[in-house]
C-alpha cells in the first residue's frame, strides 16, 4: 500500500527498467494484468495499482472523476520515483490515462487506450446508436445497484466476465479475486461511484480537447464490443496515433487475448528505443 493523493492505494511493482503503468477497469482489480505483467517485467518496471474505490485501494466519498484518477496516477509515479511512464488504460482506466497524457504529457512517454469511450467526443455515434450499455444507467442511480445486488455479487461479476471474454471466462483464481473485491455494499458503492462521476469526467475530457491536442504517441486497441469507436474519437485530436482491432476477442483483452496484446504493447513501447517518428496506422489482428 502507498499513500497517494490523500488515499491509500493498493499497488504491485514488478521488474526493472522504464516504467509502465497499467490501469484496469470494471469489474476488475490489478489482477486483470496477471497474464501480461510477467512478459513486460522482463524489460520494464511494471506498476499495477487498484483504482480508487476498487480492490485494495481506499473507498473515499469522492474523487471518482477521471481528472482526480489521473492525479492519483501522477501521484503514484511521484511516490515511486518515476518521472514518466508508458501508460495503459482499459475500460474505466482509459479516461484517466487520457487526461494524464493531455494535462501532463511530460509524464507519459507512450499511451495505450483500450475498449472504452472518451466522454462525449465525436466518433462513437455508431456504437451508441442504440444508447449506452444498459448497466451504465443502472450503476448511475445513487444507492440503487449496490442495494439490489447485495448477496448476488458473484453472479453479477460472472456475467461481465463471461460477456467480456465471449463465453470463455477467466482463470478461476482471478475470477475469485474479482468477486471478493466487489462483494459488499461498500465495495459496490466504490465501483459504481466511477459511473456516477461520468458526467464530470466527460466535461473534463471536453475541456482538455478544447484546450489542446494529444501530443503523446498513442495506440488505440479495440475488440468486442467497442471496436473502432475509441479510435474514431481519438483520430481528430491525436498527433501520433496507431490503431488495432483484435479479432476473436472480448472486452477483457488482457485476459482474453494476452497472446495478441503482449506483442502489441512490447513493440509499441520499444519504439522509444528505435526513435520512431509520428505515424497514423490502422491494423487488425
PyMOL commands that set and color helices and strands:
alter all, ss='L'
color gray80, all
select helices_A, chain A and resi 30-40+66-79+92-103+105-107+134-140+144-149+153-163+172-181+185-196+198-211+229-235+253-256+258-274
alter helices_A, ss='H'
color red, helices_A
select strands_A, chain A and resi 2-4+7-9+11-14+18-23+44-49+85-90+108-114+217-222+241-245+280-284
alter strands_A, ss='S'
color yellow, strands_A
deselect
rebuild
show_as cartoon
